[in-house]
Amino acid sequence: MRIAAPKEIKTLEYRVGLIPEVVKGLVRRGHEVAIETGAGEGIGATDAIYREAGAQILDTADALFDWAEMIVKVKEPQAVEIARLKPHHLLFTYLHLAADPAQAAGLQASGCTAIAYETIVDRYGKLPLLTPMSQVAGRMATEVGAVLLLKPWGGPGILMSGVPGVAPAKVVVLGGGVAGTEAARMAVGQGADVSIFDIDPHRLAELDAQFGGRVKTIFSTHDAILRAAKEADLIIGCVLIPGASAPKLITRADLQQLKPGVVLVDVAIDQGGCFETSKPTTHTDPTYRVDGVLHYCVANMPGAAARTSTYALNAATQPYVIALAEKGVDKALADDPGFALGLNVLAGKIMHPAVEKALRGG
């Protein structure tokens, strides 16, 4: 199979779909691999390193898409990339279509087959290709939040850990999945006063045991969230419903009841965000205020830690890339029902039920 990784073009996105080590493995299996020139610069992988791994280097994205059968990316295709897609293309990347009807319509019109990392499920019922980026984003959310609490970055001038005689920051984490757990872990490590919310009592019990009582675990209702949010200095939204839009857990009206200078970090922004006032931002212009509340809603947070993120992602995607290359899409998906849940678009149709429901406003 002809497998290609283009240079990512989303604002300040430095990750790449294929690392040289994975390229080398694919070439050894008899597949052809092409990399767009400069695609690996953000992780320190030069064109020369990719050539040594066995890839050919193509000078333009147009040439790459024309050559490729399978295109392995990191972020969702931008409009100019969607315009290059043809019915014979297999696109393998993050899509997050539930919050992006324009992208969904473009992929449908292209006729391509599109498999989304974020809706693939493993045999344990987990999301193996979302997990590594959720780990990065959750940890980054706390680090970013700690900086934004400082006065020069627009915050109220609070040190996350506090000091003897001065209380630490109060951190509220919404969602006890991978990202929420990592956010809480980092906040606890910095000495913050942490509360974590989830709708699953079993998960709350696991978190209570995991953190040994150092985190307050609270069943998630709007009233309970609002009570905690009123006292919070930093609120981190990590809610995920696979394939669907994120629920809005803090409304615009709720903002009026929050403390002046509170910081909101929305890790769920790729799925539309879990704060009603969230809108996607970029690493070049990451924050904005609504009613005095500082929002951080960067849609590709892990891109800032490009090397860590790329290697973590490739470790997870490699077996799936190999399965598609060795078996072809039909057999690869037929052999693995969890992999089949990654199929989002096929021959102009939306295939994932939750994505389809979200796109029609259900």
For each residue, the residues with C-beta under 8 A, 3 or more apart:
1: 31 32 69 70 324 325 328
2: 31 32 33 34 67 68 69 70
3: 18 26 31 32 33 34 68 69 70 71 72 321 325
4: 33 34 35 36 58 64 65 67 68 70 71 72
5: 16 17 18 33 34 35 36 39 71 72 73
6: 9 17 36 39 61 64 65 71 73 81
7: 16 36 37 38 39 61
8: 13 14 15 16 17 39 42 73 74 75 303
9: 6 13 61 78 80 81
10: 13 75 76 78 300 303
11: 282 283 284 300
12: 282 283 284 300 303 304
13: 8 9 10 42 74 75 300 303
14: 8 41 42 43 303 304 306
15: 8 42 43 74 75 302 303 306 309 310 313
16: 5 7 8 19 35 39 40 42 43 45 74 310
17: 5 6 8 39 71 72 73 74 92 93 317
18: 3 5 22 23 26 33 35 72 314 321
19: 16 22 23 40 43 45 310 311 314
20: 23 24 40 45 49 50 52 53 55
21: 24 25 53 314
22: 18 19 25 26 314 318 321
23: 18 19 20 26 27 33 35 50 53 54 55
24: 20 21 27 28 53 54
25: 21 22 28 29 318 322
26: 3 18 22 23 29 31 33 54 321 322 325
27: 23 24 30 31 32 33 53 54 55
28: 24 25 54
29: 25 26 322 325 326
30: 27
31: 1 2 3 26 27 325
32: 1 2 3 27 56
33: 2 3 4 5 18 23 26 27 53 54 55 56
34: 2 3 4 5 55 56 57 58 64 67 68
35: 4 5 16 18 23 39 40 47 50 55 56 57 58
36: 4 5 6 7 39 57 58 59 60 61 64
37: 7 47 57 58 59
38: 7 41 47
39: 5 6 7 8 16 17 35 36 50
40: 16 19 20 35 43 44 45 46 47 49 50
41: 14 38 44 45 46
42: 8 13 14 15 16 306 307 310
43: 14 15 16 19 40 306 307 310 311
44: 40 41 307
45: 16 19 20 40 41 49 50
46: 40 41 49 50
47: 35 37 38 40 50 51 57
48: 51 52
49: 20 40 45 46 52 53
50: 20 23 35 39 40 45 46 47 53 55 57
51: 47 48 54 55 56 57
52: 20 48 49
53: 20 21 23 24 27 33 49 50
54: 23 24 26 27 28 33 51
55: 20 23 27 33 34 35 50 51
56: 32 33 34 35 51
57: 34 35 36 37 47 50 51
58: 4 34 35 36 37 63 64 67
59: 36 37 63
60: 36 63 64
61: 6 7 9 36 64 65 80 81 84
62: 65 66 84
63: 58 59 60 66 67
64: 4 6 34 36 58 60 61 67 68 71
65: 4 6 61 62 68 71 81 84 85 86 89
66: 62 63 84
67: 2 4 34 58 63 64
68: 2 3 4 34 64 65 71 89
69: 1 2 3 88 89 90
70: 1 2 3 4 89 90 91 92 321 324 325
71: 3 4 5 6 17 64 65 68 85 89 90 91 92 93
72: 3 4 5 17 18 92 93 317 321
73: 5 6 8 17 76 77 91 92 93 94
74: 8 13 15 16 17 93 94 303 310 313
75: 8 10 13 15 93 94 300 303
76: 10 73 93 94 95 96 97 100 103
77: 73 81 82 85 91 93 103 106 107
78: 9 10 81 82
79: 82 83 102 106
80: 9 61 83 84
81: 6 9 61 65 77 78 84 85
82: 77 78 79 85 103 106 107 110
83: 79 80 106
84: 61 62 65 66 80 81
85: 65 71 77 81 82 89 91 107 110 111 112
86: 65 89 110 111 112
87: 110 111 112 347
88: 69 112
89: 65 68 69 70 71 85 86 110 112 113
90: 69 70 71 112 113 114 115 324 329
91: 70 71 73 77 85 107 112 113 114 115
92: 17 70 71 72 73 115 117 317 320 321 324
93: 17 71 72 73 74 75 76 77 114 116 117
94: 73 74 75 76 116 117 118 133 270
95: 76 100 103 107 114 116 117 118 344
96: 76 99 100 116 118 270 271
97: 76 100 101 103 104 107 116 344 345 350 352 355 358 359
98: 243 244 245 271 272 354 355 358 359
99: 96 245 246 270 271 272 273 358
100: 76 95 96 97 103 104
101: 97 104 105 359
102: 79 105 106
103: 76 77 82 95 97 100 106 107
104: 97 100 101 107 108 345 350 355 359
105: 101 102 108 109
106: 77 79 82 83 102 103 109 110
107: 77 82 85 91 95 97 103 104 110 112 114 344 345
108: 104 105 345 348 349 350
109: 105 106 348
110: 82 85 86 87 89 106 107
111: 85 86 87 347 348
112: 85 86 87 88 89 90 91 107 345
113: 89 90 91 329 343 345 346 347
114: 90 91 93 95 107 343 344 345 346
115: 90 91 92 120 324 329 342 343 344
116: 93 94 95 96 97 119 120 243 342 344 352 355
117: 92 93 94 95 120 129 130 317 342
118: 94 95 96 127 129 130 242 243 270
119: 116 127 242 243 341 342 344 352 354 355
120: 115 116 117 127 128 129 320 338 339 341 342
121: 125 126 127 128 242 338 341
122: 125 126 127 128 338
123: 338
124:
125: 121 122
126: 121 122 131
127: 118 119 120 121 122 130 131 134 178 242
128: 120 121 122 131 316
129: 117 118 120 132 313 316 317 320 342
130: 117 118 127 133 134 178 240
131: 126 127 128 134 135 178 316
132: 129 135 136 309 312 313 315 316
133: 94 130 136 137 302 309 312 313
134: 127 130 131 137 138 177 178 179 182 238 240 267
135: 131 132 138 139 178 179 182 312
136: 132 133 139 140 301 302 305 308 309 312
137: 133 134 140 141 179 182 267 301 302
138: 134 135 141 142 178 179 180 181 182 183 185 186 236 238 267
139: 135 136 142 143 182 183 185 186
140: 136 137 143 144 301 302 304 305
141: 137 138 144 145 179 183 186 236 238 265 267 301
142: 138 139 145 146 171 182 183 186 187 190 234 236
143: 139 140 146 147 186
144: 140 141 147 148 265 286 296 301
145: 141 142 148 149 160 171 234 236 263 265 296
146: 142 143 149 150 160 169 190 234
147: 143 144 150 153
148: 144 145 153 154 155 234 263 265 287 294 296
149: 145 146 153 155 156 157 158 159 160 169 233 234 263
150: 146 147 153 155 157 158 159
151: 154 155 156 157
152:
153: 147 148 149 150
154: 148 151 287 289 294
155: 148 149 150 151 158 261 263 294
156: 149 151 233 259 260 261 262
157: 149 150 151 261
158: 149 150 155 169 233 261
159: 149 150 162 163 166 168 169
160: 145 146 149 168 169 171 187 190 191 192 234
161: 168 169 190 191 192
162: 159 166 167 168 169 191
163: 159 166
164:
165:
166: 159 162 163
167: 162 193
168: 159 160 161 162 190 191 192 193
169: 146 149 158 159 160 161 162 192 193 233 234
170: 192 193 195 231 232 233 234
171: 142 145 160 184 187 192 193 194 195 232 233 234 235 236
172: 194 195 196 197 225 228 229 232 234 235 236
173: 176 180 183 184 187 194 195 196 197 236 238
174: 180 197 220 225 235 236 237 238 239 249 274
175: 179 180 196 197 198 237 238 239 240 268 274
176: 173 180 181 196 197 198 200 203 204 207 217
177: 134 180 181 198 203 238 240
178: 127 130 131 134 135 138 181 182
179: 134 135 137 138 141 175 182 183 238 240 267
180: 138 173 174 175 176 177 183 184 196 198 236 238 239
181: 138 176 177 178 184 185 196 207 210
182: 134 135 137 138 139 142 178 179 185 186
183: 138 139 141 142 173 179 180 186 187 236 238 267
184: 171 173 180 181 187 188 194 196 207 211 215
185: 138 139 181 182 188 189 211
186: 138 139 141 142 143 182 183 189 190
187: 142 160 171 173 183 184 190 192 194 234 236
188: 184 185 191 192 194 211 214 215
189: 185 186
190: 142 146 160 161 168 186 187
191: 160 161 162 168 188
192: 160 161 168 169 170 171 187 188 234
193: 167 168 169 170 171
194: 171 172 173 184 187 188 214 215 216
195: 170 171 172 173 215 216 217 218 228
196: 172 173 175 176 180 181 184 204 207 215 216 217 218
197: 172 173 174 175 176 218 219 220 224 225 228
198: 175 176 177 180 203 204 207 217 219 220
199: 219 220
200: 176 203 204
201: 204 205 219
202: 205 206
203: 176 177 198 200 206 207
204: 176 196 198 200 201 207 208 217 218 219
205: 201 202 208 209 217
206: 202 203 209 210
207: 176 181 184 196 198 203 204 210 211 215 217
208: 204 205 211 213 215 217
209: 205 206 212
210: 181 206 207
211: 184 185 188 207 208 214 215
212: 209
213: 208
214: 188 194 211
215: 184 188 194 195 196 207 208 211
216: 194 195 196
217: 176 195 196 198 204 205 207 208
218: 195 196 197 204 224 228
219: 197 198 199 201 204 224
220: 174 197 198 199 224 225 249
221: 224 225
222: 225 226 249
223: 226 227
224: 197 218 219 220 221 227 228
225: 172 174 197 220 221 222 228 229 249 250
226: 222 223 229 230 250 254 257
227: 223 224 230 231
228: 172 195 197 218 224 225 231 232
229: 172 225 226 232 235 250 254 257 258 262
230: 226 227 257 258 259
231: 170 227 228 259
232: 170 171 172 228 229 235 258 259 262
233: 149 156 158 169 170 171 259 261 262 263
234: 142 145 146 148 149 160 169 170 171 172 187 192 262 263 265
235: 171 172 174 229 232 250 262 263 264 265
236: 138 141 142 145 171 172 173 174 180 183 187 265 267
237: 174 175 246 249 250 264 265 266 267 268 273 274 275 278
238: 134 138 141 173 174 175 177 179 180 183 267 268 274
239: 174 175 180 246 247 249 268 274
240: 130 134 175 177 179 246 268 271
241: 244 245 246 247 271 354
242: 118 119 121 127 354
243: 98 116 118 119 344 352 353 354 355 358
244: 98 241 271 354 355 357 358
245: 98 99 241 271 272 358
246: 99 237 239 240 241 268 271 272 273 274
247: 239 241 274
248: 251 273 274 275 276
249: 174 220 222 225 237 239 274 275
250: 225 226 229 235 237 254 255 264 274 275 276
251: 248 254 255 276
252: 255 276 277 290 291
253: 256
254: 226 229 250 251 257 258 276
255: 250 251 252 258 277 290 291 292 293
256: 253 291
257: 226 229 230 254
258: 229 230 232 254 255 262 293
259: 156 230 231 232 233 262
260: 156 292
261: 155 156 157 158 233 292 294
262: 156 229 232 233 234 235 258 259 293 294
263: 145 148 149 155 233 234 235 293 294 296
264: 235 237 250 275 277 278 293 294 295 296
265: 141 144 145 148 234 235 236 237 296 297
266: 237 269 273 274 275 278 295 296 297
267: 134 137 138 141 179 183 236 237 238 301
268: 175 237 238 239 240 246 271 272 273 274 278
269: 266 272 273 278 280 281 297 298 299
270: 94 96 99 118 299
271: 96 98 99 240 241 244 245 246 268
272: 98 99 245 246 268 269 278
273: 99 237 246 248 266 268 269 278 279 280 297
274: 174 175 237 238 239 246 247 248 249 250 266 268 278
275: 237 248 249 250 264 266 278 295
276: 248 250 251 252 254
277: 252 255 264 290 291 293 295
278: 237 264 266 268 269 272 273 274 275 295 297
279: 273 288 295 297
280: 269 273 297 298 299
281: 269 285 286 287 288 295 296 297 298 299
282: 11 12 285 286 298 299 300
283: 11 12 286 298 300 303 304
284: 11 12
285: 281 282
286: 144 281 282 283 296 297 298
287: 148 154 281 294 295 296
288: 279 281 294 295
289: 154 292 293 294 295
290: 252 255 277 293 295
291: 252 255 256 277
292: 255 260 261 289
293: 255 258 262 263 264 277 289 290
294: 148 154 155 261 262 263 264 287 288 289
295: 264 266 275 277 278 279 281 287 288 289 290
296: 144 145 148 263 264 265 266 281 286 287
297: 265 266 269 273 278 279 280 281 286
298: 269 280 281 282 283 286 301 304
299: 269 270 280 281 282
300: 10 11 12 13 75 282 283 303
301: 136 137 140 141 144 267 298 304
302: 15 133 136 137 140 305 306 308 309
303: 8 10 12 13 14 15 74 75 283 300 306 309
304: 12 14 140 283 298 301
305: 136 140 302 308 309
306: 14 15 42 43 302 303 309 310
307: 42 43 44 310 311
308: 136 302 305 311 312
309: 15 132 133 136 302 303 305 306 312 313
310: 15 16 19 42 43 74 306 307 313 314
311: 19 43 307 308 314 315
312: 132 133 135 136 308 309 315 316
313: 15 74 129 132 133 309 310 316 317
314: 18 19 21 22 310 311 317 318
315: 132 311 312 318
316: 128 129 131 132 312 313
317: 17 72 92 117 129 313 314 320 321
318: 22 25 314 315 321 322
319: 322 323
320: 92 120 129 317 323 324 332 339 342
321: 3 18 22 26 70 72 92 317 318 324 325
322: 25 26 29 318 319 325 326
323: 319 320 326 327 332 335 336 339
324: 1 70 90 92 115 320 321 327 328 329 332
325: 1 3 26 29 31 70 321 322
326: 29 322 323 332
327: 323 324 331 332 335
328: 1 324 331 332
329: 90 113 115 324 332 333
330: 333 334
331: 327 328 334 335
332: 320 323 324 326 327 328 329 335 336 339
333: 329 330 336 339 340 342 343
334: 330 331 340
335: 323 327 331 332 339
336: 323 332 333 339 340
337: 340 341
338: 120 121 122 123 341
339: 120 320 323 332 333 335 336 342
340: 333 334 336 337 343
341: 119 120 121 337 338 352
342: 115 116 117 119 120 129 320 333 339
343: 113 114 115 333 340 346 351 352
344: 95 97 107 114 115 116 119 243 350 351 352 355
345: 97 104 107 108 112 113 114 348 349 350 351
346: 113 114 343 349 351
347: 87 111 113
348: 108 109 111 345
349: 108 345 346
350: 97 104 108 344 345 355 356 359
351: 343 344 345 346 355 356
352: 97 116 119 243 341 343 344 355 356
353: 243 356 357
354: 98 119 241 242 243 244 357 358
355: 97 98 104 116 119 243 244 344 350 351 352 358 359
356: 350 351 352 353 359 360
357: 244 353 354 360 362
358: 97 98 99 243 244 245 354 355 361 362
359: 97 98 101 104 350 355 356
360: 356 357
361: 358
362: 357 358
